[in-house]
Amino acid sequence: MSETLVGQSAPDLALETTGGRTVNLSQLKGQSLIVYFYPKDNTPGCTQEGRDFTALHKQVQAGGGEIFGVSKDSLKSHENFKSKQKYTFDLISDPDGKLCHAFDVIKEKSFMGKSYIGIDRSTFVIDKSGTIVKEWRSVKVKGHAQEVLDFLKTL
């Protein structure tokens, strides 16, 4: 794990999202952004995390913010996942891991005794000037979305 990214500018990378959009976090100045990284579409923790952020999405937007979920899954997988779960925000597809590496969320993990490289569930808040102002790493899903919203309200 590297040092904190707090105080740094959002990465300047253009990536495809659900809904046929291309977004570049560094060009979304003027609104606060919640960018959360999750390991895989259609898994229990990732599904719940998306539901929790969806439940708070209107409050985030009312405060001038937006939410993006990011994983290495394909755009097609994201579209199906978003539709099935009725998520109200876009998911960013990062198949080559450029955004994941820029936010330093790729790490060695283990499951049932086997090691692999995957996404460490992490969330970042980017302020209206495009600066990363808060980060959470190795997130536990329960209560996390509310904690992020509570922080966002302090900006």
Secondary structure, 3 states (H helix, E strand, C coil): CCCCCCCCECCCCEEEEHHHEEEEHHHCCCCEEEEEECCCCCCHHHHHHHHHHHHHHHHHHHCCEEEEEEECCCHHHHHHHHHHHCCCCEEEECCCCHHHHHCCCEEEEEECCEEEEEECCEEEEECCCCEEEEEECCCCCCCHHHHHHHHHCCC
